[in-house]
Amino acid sequence: MGSQPKAQGWAFWVPDLWVLFLVTVWGVNCVLIKGALNEMSALGFNALRFGLGTLLMIVIWRTFEGKTRIERGDGGKIALLGIVGNTIYQLTFISAIKLSTASNTSLIVASSPIWTAIFAAALKLDRLTWRSWVGIALSF
């Protein structure tokens, strides 16, 4: 805090630009995927996308983390996360885009924080305050 100059008016920092970039990528993601699915199969597209993404992430990991290794006991957890977080999610996501419009899919995906909060409350993993419920209602 002390090393940053006092902001005057609109001041952007590097994290702000990265967040802007990320939101832009999310904003065009469904539209670009819908266009790609007009040219190739859903599974072929996802295989290409995640194959290239995996290679890129390995390069980034090795570049910045060097010789860091995955602990032997973490292999099963990582595999489960990959199956649920990527395989199942991406198959349903890509199928939804193929069968619906990019707009509908975007709206459904954008509502996932709402459903996460509601399911966490239903499973008694989290307690939602009245402000949380107001936020959920406004988000809908």
Secondary structure by P-SEA (a helix, b strand, c coil): cccccccccccccaaaaaaaaaaaaaaaaaaaaaaaaacccaaaaaaaaaaaaaaaaaaaaaaccccccccccaaaaaaaaaacccaaaaaaaaaaaaaccaaaaaaaaaaaaaaaaaaaaaaccccccaaaaaaaaaac
